[in-house]
Amino acid sequence: MKKLLCLALATLMCVFALASCDKEAASNLNFGKELLAVSSQLDALNGLVKGDADVAVIDSVMAGYYMNGVDTFKDYQILDGVVLAEEQYGIAAKRGNEALMSKINEALIALADTDYKTIANTYGLTSELLVKADTVNPYASATDGSWDKVAESKKLVVGYTLFAPIAYNEGDGADAQFKGFDIDLARYVVHYLNNTYNTEIVLEFQKIEWSEKEAMLENGTLDLVWNGMTITEERSAAMTISVPYLANKQVAVVKKADAKKYAATDYDTFVKKVKDAIIIVEKGSAGEALAANIE
C-alpha cells in the first residue's frame, strides 16, 4: 500500500511538473498557445495547408504574392486589418565589411530612377520602394579591404531562401527560371559595378537555411545575405547592413473559413483572438521574433 501511495504521489508530481512546463512555455509566447518554427516562410504556409497550425505569421511581400496567384493557397487569406509590424528590408554583409556595402549602396542609389523601378514594376512592388536618387550612402568613405577582396576574387556569393516574389524558380526542371525582385536587383547591381569599376564580378547564388545566415556571413561562406531581410537593432549591431531598399509588414495568414474567428482591427484584439491558436513561422525570422520573446 505504501508503495502504491508513493507511486501515485510521484505520478502527480510529474503531472504538475509537466503542467508547470506548459505554462512556462506559453508565457514565453507573445501570442498563441504554441509556436512552430520551420525552415522557410513557404514551409510555414504549407504547414498551414497541412493543418499543422492555425495562423502563419509571414512577410506581407510574400503573403500578397502567394494569396493572390497560387492555387495551393486559394482557400487562405491575409487577415484583414491586422498589421503586426511595419518593417524595412536591408542587404547584409559581415560586420566591418563597409567598403563592400558602400558599393552596394552606391549601385542601388544610382539605379533608383531606372532599373530599380523597372524591376519593382515587374513584381508589383512599386509602392514598397524606399531608395531614392538622393538617398545618403552611410559607408561612402569606407576604406576596409572588403570590396577589393570581392573585386580580386571576381565572385560575389549571395545567400537566399526560396521566397516569392523575392527569390523563386518559375517553371520546372531544366526549364526553370531563377528569378525574383532581389535576384534581378542583385544582377543589375553587379552589372552596374562591373561597368563602373571595370571589374569582372560573377554572382553566385547559394541557397541557405535562414537561421544560419549570421554564421555563414561571419565564416566567409557568404559575402551577402540578400533575401528580404528585416532590419533590426540586433542585426544592425551584428552585421553591416545596406540602406533600406524595400518596405514590408508582418501579417497573419489564416484559412478563409477561420477569418471571422480571428478577425481583429488592432494588435491587442488579435492577441486575444489567437490565444488558443497554433502559430507557425520561419525559424530566425522577424515573424518568429514577434511571436516569441526572443532576445
PAZAPA-4460 file (N, C-alpha, C; in steps of 0.05 Angstrom, whole numbers, plus 32768, in hexadecimal, padded with zeros to 4 digits):
% residues 295
    n_x    n_y    n_z   ca_x   ca_y   ca_z    c_x    c_y    c_z   seq   type   mol
   8010   7FE8   8000   8000   8000   8000   8011   8019   8000     1      M     A
   8027   8018   8010   8039   802F   8012   8046   8034   7FF7     2      K     A
   804D   801E   7FE9   805A   8021   7FCF   8046   802D   7FBB     3      K     A
   802D   8025   7FBD   8019   8030   7FAA   8015   804E   7FAF     4      L     A
   8015   8056   7FC9   8012   8073   7FCF   802A   8083   7FC5     5      L     A
   8042   8077   7FC8   805A   8085   7FBE   8059   8088   7F9F     6      C     A
   8050   8073   7F92   804D   8074   7F75   8039   8088   7F6C     7      L     A
   8023   808A   7F7A   800E   809D   7F74   8018   80BA   7F78     8      A     A
   8027   80BE   7F8E   8032   80D9   7F93   8046   80E0   7F7D     9      L     A
   8056   80CD   7F75   806B   80D2   7F61   805D   80DA   7F46    10      A     A
   8047   80CC   7F40   8039   80D1   7F27   802D   80ED   7F28    11      T     A
   8021   80F4   7F3F   8015   810F   7F42   802A   8125   7F3F    12      L     A
   8042   8120   7F4B   8058   8133   7F49   8060   8137   7F2C    13      M     A
   8061   8121   7F1C   8068   8123   7F00   8054   8133   7EF1    14      C     A
   803A   812E   7EF7   8024   813C   7EE9   8026   815A   7EEF    15      V     A
   802B   8161   7F09   802D   817D   7F10   8046   818A   7F03    16      F     A
   805B   817B   7F01   8074   8185   7EF5   806F   818B   7ED7    17      A     A
   8061   8178   7ECA   805B   817C   7EAE   8049   8194   7EA9    18      L     A
   8035   8196   7EBB   8023   81AD   7EB8   8032   81C7   7EBC    19      A     A
   8044   81C7   7ECF   8054   81DF   7ED4   8065   81E6   7EBC    20      S     A
   8071   81D1   7EAF   8081   81D6   7E97   8070   81E2   7E81    21      C     A
   8058   81D7   7E7E   8046   81E1   7E69   803F   81FE   7E6D    22      D     A
   803A   8205   7E86   8034   8221   7E8C   804C   8233   7E87    23      K     A
   8064   8229   7E8E   807C   8239   7E89   8080   823D   7E6B    24      E     A
   807C   8228   7E5C   807F   822A   7E3F   806B   823E   7E34    25      A     A
   8052   823D   7E3D   803D   824F   7E34   8044   826C   7E3B    26      A     A
   804F   8270   7E53   8055   828B   7E5C   806C   8297   7E4B    27      S     A
   807B   8287   7E3D   8091   8291   7E2C   8087   8299   7E11    28      N     A
   806D   8296   7E0C   8062   829D   7DF2   8054   82B9   7DF4    29      L     A
   8057   82C9   7DE0   8049   82E2   7DDF   802C   82DE   7DD8    30      N     A
   8027   82CA   7DC8   800B   82C3   7DC1   800A   82A6   7DB8    31      F     A
   7FF2   829A   7DBB   7FEE   827E   7DB3   7FF5   826B   7DCA    32      G     A
   7FEC   8252   7DC8   7FF2   823F   7DDE   800B   822E   7DD7    33      K     A
   8013   822D   7DBE   802A   821D   7DB6   8036   822A   7D9D    34      E     A
   8051   8227   7D9B   805F   8233   7D85   806F   821D   7D76    35      L     A
   806B   821C   7D5C   807A   8209   7D4B   808D   821A   7D3A    36      L     A
   80A6   8213   7D3A   80BA   8221   7D2A   80C5   820E   7D15    37      A     A
   80C2   8216   7CFC   80CA   8204   7CE5   80E0   8212   7CD5    38      V     A
   80E9   8204   7CC0   8101   820D   7CB2   80FD   8226   7CA0    39      S     A
   80E5   822B   7C97   80E0   8241   7C85   80C4   824C   7C88    40      S     A
   80BF   8263   7C7D   80A4   826E   7C7E   8091   825E   7C6C    41      Q     A
   809B   8253   7C56   808A   8242   7C46   8083   8229   7C55    42      L     A
   8096   821E   7C65   808F   8207   7C76   807A   820E   7C8A    43      D     A
   807B   8227   7C94   8066   822F   7CA7   804A   822F   7C9A    44      A     A
   8049   8239   7C81   802F   8239   7C73   8026   821C   7C6D    45      L     A
   8039   820B   7C65   8032   81EF   7C5F   802A   81E1   7C79    46      N     A
   8036   81E8   7C8F   802E   81DC   7CA9   8011   81E4   7CB0    47      G     A
   800A   81FC   7CA9   7FEE   8206   7CAD   7FDB   81F4   7C9D    48      L     A
   7FE2   81EF   7C84   7FD1   81DF   7C72   7FCF   81C3   7C7C    49      V     A
   7FE4   81B8   7C87   7FE4   819C   7C91   7FD5   819A   7CAB    50      K     A
   7FCF   81B0   7CB8   7FC0   81AF   7CD1   7FD2   81AE   7CE9    51      G     A
   7FEC   81B4   7CE6   7FFE   81B3   7CFD   7FFA   81CB   7D0F    52      D     A
   7FEE   81E1   7D04   7FEB   81F9   7D13   7FD1   8207   7D0B    53      A     A
   7FCA   821C   7D1B   7FB2   822B   7D15   7FB7   8246   7D08    54      D     A
   7FCF   8251   7D0E   7FD6   826C   7D05   7FF3   826C   7CFD    55      V     A
   7FF9   8277   7CE5   8015   827B   7CDC   801B   8298   7CDE    56      A     A
   8032   829F   7CEA   803B   82BB   7CEB   8053   82BD   7CD8    57      V     A
   804F   82CC   7CC2   8063   82CF   7CAD   8064   82EB   7CA2    58      I     A
   8076   82F0   7C8F   8079   830A   7C83   8062   8310   7C70    59      D     A
   8058   8329   7C71   8042   8331   7C5F   804B   832F   7C42    60      S     A
   8064   8335   7C3C   806E   8333   7C20   806A   8317   7C15    61      V     A
   806F   8303   7C25   806C   82E7   7C1C   804E   82DF   7C1D    62      M     A
   8040   82E7   7C33   8024   82DF   7C36   8013   82E9   7C1F    63      A     A
   8017   8302   7C17   8008   830D   7C01   800C   82FD   7BE7    64      G     A
   8025   82F5   7BE2   802A   82E6   7BCA   801C   82CB   7BCA    65      Y     A
   801F   82BC   7BE0   8014   82A1   7BE1   7FF6   82A1   7BE4    66      Y     A
   7FEA   82B3   7BF3   7FCD   82B3   7BF6   7FBF   82BB   7BDD    67      M     A
   7FCC   82CB   7BCC   7FBF   82D6   7BB4   7FC4   82C6   7B9B    68      N     A
   7FD8   82B4   7B9B   7FDE   82A8   7B81   7FE5   828A   7B81    69      G     A
   7FE3   827D   7B98   7FEB   8261   7B9A   7FD3   8250   7BA3    70      V     A
   7FCA   823D   7B93   7FB2   822D   7B98   7FB3   821E   7BB3    71      D     A
   7FCC   8216   7BBB   7FCF   8207   7BD4   7FC3   8216   7BEB    72      T     A
   7FC3   8230   7BEA   7FBB   8241   7C00   7FA1   8250   7BFB    73      F     A
   7F91   8246   7BE8   7F78   8254   7BE1   7F64   8255   7BF8    74      K     A
   7F66   8243   7C0B   7F54   8242   7C21   7F5F   8251   7C3A    75      D     A
   7F74   8260   7C36   7F81   826F   7C4C   7F82   828C   7C46    76      Y     A
   7F85   829C   7C5A   7F85   82B9   7C56   7F96   82C7   7C6C    77      Q     A
   7F9F   82E0   7C65   7FAB   82F1   7C7A   7F95   82FB   7C8B    78      I     A
   7F99   82FA   7CA5   7F84   8303   7CB8   7F81   8322   7CB6    79      L     A
   7F6A   832A   7CAD   7F65   8347   7CA9   7F68   8357   7CC2    80      D     A
   7F75   836E   7CC0   7F77   8381   7CD6   7F8D   837B   7CEA    81      G     A
   7F9B   8365   7CE6   7FB0   835D   7CFA   7FCC   8361   7CEE    82      V     A
   7FD9   8376   7CF7   7FF5   837B   7CF0   8005   8378   7D0A    83      V     A
   8015   8363   7D0C   8024   835D   7D25   803D   836E   7D27    84      L     A
   8048   8377   7D11   8060   8388   7D12   8065   8395   7CF6    85      A     A
   806F   83AD   7CF6   8078   83BB   7CDE   8096   83B7   7CDD    86      E     A
   80A1   83AF   7CC6   80BD   83A9   7CC4   80CA   83B4   7CAB    87      E     A
   80E5   83B2   7CAB   80F4   83B9   7C93   8108   83A3   7C8E    88      Q     A
   810C   839C   7C74   8120   8388   7C6C   813B   8395   7C68    89      Y     A
   8150   8386   7C6E   816B   838E   7C69   817C   8377   7C60    90      G     A
   8193   837D   7C53   81A6   8368   7C4A   81BC   8367   7C5F    91      I     A
   81C5   834F   7C66   81D8   834D   7C7C   81F3   8342   7C72    92      A     A
   8208   834D   7C7E   8224   8343   7C7A   822F   833D   7C96    93      A     A
   8246   8331   7C97   8254   832C   7CB0   8259   8347   7CBE    94      K     A
   8258   8347   7CD8   825E   835F   7CE7   827A   8369   7CE0    95      R     A
   827C   8383   7CD9   8295   838E   7CD2   829A   8390   7CB4    96      G     A
   828B   8382   7CA4   828F   8382   7C87   8280   839A   7C7B    97      N     A
   8288   83B2   7C83   827A   83CA   7C7C   8280   83D4   7C60    98      E     A
   8299   83CE   7C56   82A0   83D6   7C3B   828F   83C7   7C26    99      A     A
   828B   83AD   7C2B   827A   839E   7C1A   825D   83A9   7C1A   100      L     A
   8253   83AF   7C32   8238   83B9   7C34   8236   83D5   7C28   101      M     A
   824B   83E4   7C29   824B   83FE   7C1D   8245   83FC   7BFF   102      S     A
   8252   83E8   7BF2   824E   83E4   7BD5   8232   83DB   7BCF   103      K     A
   8226   83CA   7BE0   820B   83C0   7BDD   81F8   83D8   7BDF   104      I     A
   81FB   83E8   7BF4   81EB   8400   7BF7   81ED   8413   7BDF   105      N     A
   8206   8417   7BD7   820B   8429   7BC0   81FB   8420   7BA7   106      E     A
   81FC   8406   7BA2   81ED   83FC   7B8B   81CF   83FF   7B8E   107      A     A
   81C5   83F9   7BA5   81A8   83FB   7BAA   819F   8418   7BA5   108      L     A
   81AE   842B   7BAF   81A7   8447   7BAC   81A9   8450   7B8F   109      I     A
   81BE   8446   7B81   81C2   844D   7B65   81AB   8442   7B54   110      A     A
   81A0   842C   7B5C   818B   841F   7B4C   816F   8426   7B55   111      L     A
   816D   8438   7B69   8153   843F   7B75   813E   8447   7B62   112      A     A
   8144   8457   7B4E   8130   8461   7B3B   812E   8451   7B22   113      D     A
   813D   843B   7B20   813C   842B   7B07   8136   840E   7B0D   114      T     A
   814A   83FD   7B0D   8145   83E0   7B0F   8137   83D8   7B29   115      D     A
   813D   83E5   7B3F   8130   83E0   7B59   8112   83E2   7B56   116      Y     A
   8108   83F6   7B4A   80EC   83FA   7B46   80E0   83E6   7B32   117      K     A
   80F0   83E0   7B1D   80E6   83CD   7B08   80E2   83B2   7B14   118      T     A
   80F6   83A9   7B25   80F4   838F   7B32   80DC   838E   7B45   119      I     A
   80D8   83A3   7B54   80C2   83A4   7B67   80A7   83A3   7B58   120      A     A
   80A5   83B0   7B42   808D   83AF   7B32   8087   8392   7B28   121      N     A
   809C   8384   7B21   8099   8368   7B18   808C   8356   7B2D   122      T     A
   8093   835B   7B46   808A   834A   7B5C   8074   8357   7B6D   123      Y     A
   8069   836D   7B64   8053   837A   7B72   805B   8386   7B8D   124      G     A
   8074   8391   7B8F   807E   839B   7BA8   8085   83B9   7BA7   125      L     A
   8079   83C8   7B94   8080   83E4   7B91   807A   83F5   7BAA   126      T     A
   8065   83EE   7BB8   805D   83FE   7BD0   806F   83F8   7BE8   127      S     A
   807F   83E3   7BE6   8091   83DB   7BFC   80AD   83E6   7BFA   128      E     A
   80B3   83F4   7BE4   80CF   83FD   7BDF   80D7   8413   7BF3   129      L     A
   80F0   8412   7BFC   80FA   8425   7C10   8112   8435   7C07   130      L     A
   8122   842B   7BF4   813A   8439   7BEB   8133   844F   7BD7   131      V     A
   813F   8466   7BDB   813C   847C   7BC9   8157   8486   7BBF   132      K     A
   8156   8496   7BAA   816F   84A0   7B9F   817F   84B1   7BB2   133      A     A
   8172   84BD   7BC6   8180   84CD   7BDA   8184   84BF   7BF5   134      D     A
   817F   84A4   7BF5   8185   8495   7C0D   81A3   8497   7C14   135      T     A
   81A9   849B   7C2E   81C5   849E   7C37   81D1   8483   7C3C   136      V     A
   81E9   847F   7C31   81F8   8466   7C35   8209   8469   7C4F   137      N     A
   8202   845B   7C65   8210   845F   7C7E   822C   8455   7C7E   138      P     A
   8233   8444   7C6B   824E   8438   7C6A   825F   8443   7C53   139      Y     A
   8258   845A   7C49   8265   8465   7C32   8284   8468   7C35   140      A     A
   828C   846D   7C4E   82A9   8472   7C53   82B8   8459   7C5E   141      S     A
   82AB   8442   7C5D   82B7   8429   7C68   82D0   8422   7C58   142      A     A
   82E5   8419   7C66   82FF   8412   7C5A   8309   83F6   7C60   143      T     A
   82F8   83E5   7C6D   8302   83CA   7C73   8304   83BA   7C59   144      D     A
   8310   83A3   7C5A   8316   8394   7C42   8301   8381   7C37   145      G     A
   82E8   8383   7C41   82D3   8370   7C39   82CB   8372   7C1C   146      S     A
   82CA   838B   7C11   82C3   838E   7BF5   82DA   8383   7BE3   147      W     A
   82F3   838A   7BEB   830A   8381   7BDB   830B   8363   7BDA   148      D     A
   8305   8356   7BF0   8305   8339   7BF1   82F1   832D   7BDD   149      K     A
   82D9   8338   7BDC   82C5   832E   7BCA   82CE   8333   7BAD   150      V     A
   82D8   834B   7BA8   82E0   8353   7B8D   82F7   8340   7B83   151      A     A
   830A   833A   7B95   8320   8329   7B8D   8318   830C   7B89   152      E     A
   8305   8303   7B9A   82FC   82E7   7B97   82E9   82E3   7B7F   153      S     A
   82DE   82FA   7B75   82CB   82FA   7B5F   82B2   82EA   7B64   154      K     A
   82AB   82E9   7B7E   8293   82D9   7B86   8285   82E6   7B9E   155      K     A
   826B   82E7   7B9C   825A   82F2   7BB2   8246   82DC   7BB9   156      L     A
   8249   82D1   7BD1   8237   82BB   7BDA   8220   82C6   7BEA   157      V     A
   8208   82C1   7BE0   81F0   82CC   7BED   81DE   82B6   7BF7   158      V     A
   81D8   82B7   7C11   81C6   82A3   7C1D   81A9   82AA   7C1A   159      G     A
   8198   8296   7C15   817C   829A   7C12   816C   8282   7C1B   160      Y     A
   8152   8286   7C1F   813F   8270   7C22   8129   8274   7C0D   161      T     A
   811A   825F   7C07   8104   8262   7BF4   80ED   8271   7C01   162      L     A
   80E6   8287   7BF5   80D5   829B   7C03   80CA   82AD   7BEE   163      F     A
   80B6   82A4   7BDF   80AA   82B4   7BCA   809B   82CC   7BD6   164      A     A
   809B   82E3   7BC9   80A8   82E9   7BAF   80C5   82F3   7BB2   165      P     A
   80D2   82ED   7BC8   80ED   82F6   7BCD   8101   82E4   7BBF   166      I     A
   80FE   82CA   7BC2   8110   82B6   7BB5   8101   829C   7BB1   167      A     A
   80FE   8293   7B98   80EF   827A   7B94   80F5   826F   7B78   168      Y     A
   80ED   8256   7B74   80F0   8249   7B5A   80D5   8249   7B4B   169      N     A
   80D6   8254   7B33   80BE   8253   7B22   80C1   823D   7B0E   170      E     A
   80AE   822A   7B0E   80B1   8213   7AFD   80BE   81FB   7B0B   171      G     A
   80C1   81E5   7AFD   80CB   81CD   7B09   80E3   81C2   7AFA   172      D     A
   80F3   81B2   7B08   8109   81A4   7AFB   811E   81B6   7AEE   173      G     A
   8128   81AD   7AD7   813D   81BC   7AC9   8133   81D7   7ABE   174      A     A
   8119   81D9   7ABB   810D   81F2   7AB0   8107   8207   7AC6   175      D     A
   810B   8200   7ADF   8105   8212   7AF5   8116   822B   7AF3   176      A     A
   810A   8242   7AF8   8118   825C   7AF8   811A   8267   7B14   177      Q     A
   8133   826B   7B1D   8137   8276   7B37   8135   8295   7B36   178      F     A
   8122   82A0   7B45   811C   82BC   7B43   8111   82C7   7B5D   179      K     A
   8108   82DF   7B5D   80FC   82EC   7B74   8107   8308   7B76   180      G     A
   80FA   8319   7B87   8102   8335   7B8A   811F   8337   7B93   181      F     A
   8126   8329   7BA8   8142   832B   7BB2   8156   831F   7B9F   182      D     A
   814E   8309   7B92   8160   82FC   7B7F   8166   830E   7B68   183      I     A
   8152   8319   7B5C   8155   832B   7B45   8165   8345   7B4E   184      D     A
   815E   834F   7B65   816B   8367   7B6F   8189   8362   7B73   185      L     A
   8190   834C   7B7F   81AC   8345   7B83   81BB   8343   7B68   186      A     A
   81AE   8338   7B54   81BB   8336   7B3A   81C0   8352   7B2E   187      R     A
   81AD   8364   7B31   81B0   837F   7B26   81C6   838E   7B36   188      Y     A
   81C7   838A   7B50   81DB   8397   7B61   81F7   838E   7B59   189      V     A
   81FB   8375   7B55   8215   836B   7B4C   821C   8374   7B30   190      V     A
   8208   8376   7B1F   820D   8380   7B04   8217   839D   7B06   191      H     A
   820A   83AD   7B17   8212   83C9   7B1B   822F   83CA   7B25   192      Y     A
   8235   83BA   7B39   824F   83BB   7B45   8265   83B3   7B31   193      L     A
   8260   839E   7B22   8273   8395   7B0E   8278   83AB   7AF9   194      N     A
   8263   83B9   7AF1   8266   83CE   7ADD   8274   83E7   7AE8   195      N     A
   826E   83ED   7B01   8278   8405   7B0E   8296   8402   7B16   196      T     A
   829D   83EA   7B20   82B7   83E6   7B2B   82C9   83D3   7B1B   197      Y     A
   82C0   83CD   7B03   82CF   83BC   7AF1   82D7   83A1   7AFF   198      N     A
   82C4   8396   7B0D   82C8   837C   7B1A   82BA   8366   7B0B   199      T     A
   82BF   834D   7B13   82B3   8336   7B05   82A5   8324   7B19   200      E     A
   8297   832F   7B2B   828A   8320   7B41   8273   830F   7B36   201      I     A
   8272   82F6   7B3F   825D   82E4   7B37   824C   82DE   7B50   202      V     A
   8232   82DF   7B4E   8220   82D9   7B64   821E   82BB   7B68   203      L     A
   8220   82B2   7B81   821B   8296   7B88   8206   8295   7B9D   204      E     A
   81EE   828A   7B97   81D8   8289   7BAA   81DA   826E   7BB9   205      F     A
   81D8   8270   7BD3   81DA   8258   7BE4   81C1   8256   7BF6   206      Q     A
   81B2   8240   7BF3   819B   823B   7C03   81A4   8235   7C20   207      K     A
   8197   8241   7C34   819F   823E   7C4F   8187   8237   7C61   208      I     A
   818E   822E   7C7A   817A   822D   7C8F   817A   8249   7C9C   209      E     A
   8163   8256   7C9E   8162   8272   7CA6   816E   8276   7CC2   210      W     A
   816B   8262   7CD4   8175   8265   7CEF   8193   8264   7CF0   211      S     A
   81A0   825C   7CDA   81BE   825A   7CD9   81CB   8272   7CCC   212      E     A
   81BC   8286   7CC4   81C7   829B   7CB4   81DE   82AB   7CC2   213      K     A
   81DA   82B0   7CDC   81EE   82BF   7CEA   8209   82B0   7CEB   214      E     A
   8207   8297   7CF1   8220   8286   7CF3   822E   8284   7CD8   215      A     A
   821E   8283   7CC2   822A   8280   7CA7   8237   829A   7C9E   216      M     A
   822C   82B0   7CA6   823A   82CA   7CA1   8254   82CC   7CB1   217      L     A
   8252   82C4   7CCA   8269   82C6   7CDC   8281   82B5   7CD3   218      E     A
   827A   829C   7CCA   8290   828A   7CC2   8299   828D   7CA5   219      N     A
   828D   82A0   7C96   8295   82A6   7C7B   8289   8295   7C66   220      G     A
   8276   8283   7C6D   8269   8273   7C59   8258   8284   7C46   221      T     A
   824D   8299   7C51   823D   82AD   7C41   824A   82C8   7C42   222      L     A
   8247   82D7   7C2C   824F   82F3   7C2C   8237   8304   7C35   223      D     A
   821F   82FC   7C2C   8207   830B   7C32   81F0   82F9   7C38   224      L     A
   81DE   8302   7C49   81C3   82F6   7C4B   81B0   830A   7C3F   225      V     A
   81A4   8302   7C29   8193   8314   7C19   8179   8306   7C14   226      W     A
   8166   8308   7C26   814E   82F7   7C25   8137   8301   7C36   227      N     A
   8130   831A   7C32   811A   8325   7C42   811F   8323   7C60   228      G     A
   8137   832C   7C69   813E   832A   7C85   8135   8344   7C93   229      M     A
   8125   8340   7CA8   811C   8357   7CB8   8133   8363   7CC8   230      T     A
   8135   837D   7CC7   8149   838C   7CD6   8140   838E   7CF3   231      I     A
   8150   8385   7D06   814A   8388   7D23   8163   8393   7D31   232      T     A
   815F   839C   7D49   8176   83A7   7D59   818B   8391   7D5D   233      E     A
   8181   8379   7D63   8194   8363   7D68   81A4   835C   7D4F   234      E     A
   8197   835B   7D38   81A6   8355   7D20   81B8   836C   7D18   235      R     A
   81B0   8384   7D1C   81C1   839B   7D16   81DA   839B   7D27   236      S     A
   81D8   8391   7D40   81EF   838F   7D51   8202   8378   7D4A   237      A     A
   81F7   8363   7D3E   8206   834B   7D38   8210   834A   7D1B   238      A     A
   8205   835A   7D09   820C   8359   7CED   820E   8375   7CE1   239      M     A
   8219   8377   7CCA   8219   8390   7CBB   8202   838F   7CA8   240      T     A
   81EF   83A2   7CAA   81D6   83A1   7C9B   81D4   83B9   7C88   241      I     A
   81C9   83B4   7C71   81C5   83C8   7C5C   81B0   83DD   7C65   242      S     A
   81AD   83F1   7C54   8197   8403   7C57   817D   83F3   7C54   243      V     A
   8167   83FA   7C61   814E   83EC   7C5E   8145   83EE   7C40   244      P     A
   813D   83D8   7C34   8136   83D9   7C18   811A   83CF   7C12   245      Y     A
   810C   83C4   7C25   80F0   83BB   7C20   80E1   83BA   7C3A   246      L     A
   80C8   83C4   7C39   80B6   83C4   7C51   80A7   83AA   7C53   247      A     A
   80A1   83A2   7C6B   8093   8389   7C70   8083   838B   7C8A   248      N     A
   8070   8378   7C8D   8060   8376   7CA6   8060   8358   7CAE   249      K     A
   805D   8354   7CC8   8057   8339   7CD2   8039   8335   7CD3   250      Q     A
   802E   8321   7CC6   8011   831D   7CC5   800B   8300   7CCD   251      V     A
   7FF1   82FC   7CD3   7FE7   82E1   7CDA   7FD7   82D5   7CC3   252      A     A
   7FDE   82BD   7CBC   7FCF   82AE   7CA7   7FBF   8298   7CB4   253      V     A
   7FA5   8296   7CAD   7F94   8282   7CB9   7F83   8275   7CA2   254      V     A
   7F76   8260   7CA9   7F63   8254   7C97   7F4B   8267   7C94   255      K     A
   7F41   826A   7C7C   7F2A   827C   7C78   7F13   8276   7C8B   256      K     A
   7F0F   825C   7C8F   7EF9   8253   7CA1   7EFD   825C   7CBE   257      A     A
   7F16   8263   7CC5   7F1C   826C   7CE1   7F1F   828A   7CE3   258      D     A
   7F1A   8299   7CCD   7F1F   82B6   7CCD   7F0E   82C4   7CE2   259      A     A
   7EF4   82BD   7CE4   7EE3   82CA   7CF8   7EEC   82C3   7D15   260      K     A
   7EF5   82AA   7D18   7EFD   82A1   7D33   7F14   82B2   7D3D   261      K     A
   7F27   82B9   7D2B   7F3F   82C8   7D34   7F3E   82E5   7D2C   262      Y     A
   7F27   82EF   7D23   7F25   830B   7D19   7F2D   831E   7D30   263      A     A
   7F3D   8332   7D28   7F46   8346   7D3B   7F4C   8360   7D2D   264      A     A
   7F4B   8376   7D3C   7F51   8390   7D30   7F6A   839C   7D3D   265      T     A
   7F75   838E   7D51   7F8D   8398   7D5E   7F9C   8381   7D6A   266      D     A
   7FB4   8386   7D73   7FC6   8371   7D7D   7FBB   8363   7D95   267      Y     A
   7FB1   8373   7DA9   7FA7   8367   7DC2   7F90   8354   7DBD   268      D     A
   7F7E   835C   7DAB   7F67   834A   7DA5   7F71   8331   7D97   269      T     A
   7F84   8334   7D85   7F90   831C   7D78   7F9B   8309   7D8C   270      F     A
   7FAA   8313   7DA0   7FB7   8302   7DB4   7FA1   82F2   7DC3   271      V     A
   7F8B   82FF   7DCA   7F76   82F2   7DD8   7F69   82DC   7DC7   272      K     A
   7F65   82E3   7DAD   7F57   82D0   7D9C   7F67   82B7   7D96   273      K     A
   7F82   82B9   7D96   7F93   82A2   7D8F   7F9F   8295   7DA8   274      V     A
   7F94   829A   7DC0   7FA1   828F   7DD8   7FA1   8270   7DD8   275      K     A
   7F8F   8263   7DCA   7F8F   8246   7DC9   7F98   823B   7DAF   276      D     A
   7FA4   824C   7D9E   7FAD   8244   7D84   7FCA   823B   7D83   277      A     A
   7FD0   8229   7D70   7FEC   8222   7D6B   7FF7   8234   7D56   278      I     A
   800D   8241   7D5C   8019   8255   7D49   8031   8248   7D3B   279      I     A
   8034   824C   7D22   804A   8241   7D13   805A   8258   7D06   280      I     A
   8075   8256   7D08   8086   826B   7CFE   809F   825F   7CF2   281      V     A
   80AF   826F   7CE5   80CA   8267   7CDB   80DE   826B   7CF2   282      E     A
   80EE   8256   7CF7   8102   8258   7D0B   8116   826E   7D05   283      K     A
   811C   827E   7D19   812F   8294   7D15   8123   82AD   7D08   284      G     A
   8109   82AD   7D03   80FD   82C3   7CF5   80F2   82D9   7D08   285      S     A
   80EB   82EF   7CFC   80DE   8305   7D0B   80C3   82FB   7D16   286      A     A
   80B6   82E9   7D07   809C   82DE   7D10   80A0   82CE   7D2A   287      G     A
   80B6   82BE   7D2C   80BB   82AF   7D44   80C1   82C1   7D5B   288      E     A
   80D0   82D7   7D56   80D6   82EA   7D6C   80BD   82F7   7D76   289      A     A
   80AA   82FC   7D64   8090   8308   7D6D   8080   82F5   7D7E   290      L     A
   807F   82DC   7D76   806E   82C8   7D83   807A   82BE   7D9E   291      A     A
   8094   82C0   7DA1   80A0   82B7   7DB9   80B3   82CC   7DC5   292      A     A
   80B8   82C9   7DDF   80CA   82DC   7DEC   80E7   82D4   7DE7   293      N     A
   80F0   82DC   7DD0   810C   82D6   7DC8   811E   82EE   7DCD   294      I     A
   8133   82E9   7DDC   8146   82FF   7DE2   8157   8304   7DCA   295      E     A
***
